[in-house]
């Protein structure tokens, strides 16, 4: 089912919850990519994966929503390789961001022990914090 209205805006009823709590730009990025991928591939699951891959290029998941990145680009090794691959995804966390940026997000999300974490540990802790925030937001 298409994710955009005739005027090009995202259909709120068709968006995942994290996107409903995100900016209109994030919503449009996801919805337009989803619609184009669905038309090209005629496969809803592949269209959804493609739409999230596109979103992760320009946005990162912070808690229960998506925020624009300072610099667009792949968010993790899986995104860098592209296409279907066996590399793990960082789940919306921009694993390619600086450690300072990850520490700032960890502080915003009140991740305990963040100052002693390696960059990889921060990415994992942020993934868990995002999942908790999303669960809380959805009840």
Beta strands, then each sheet from edge to edge (+ up, - down):
strand 1: 59-62
strand 2: 65-68
sheet 1: 1+ 2-
end
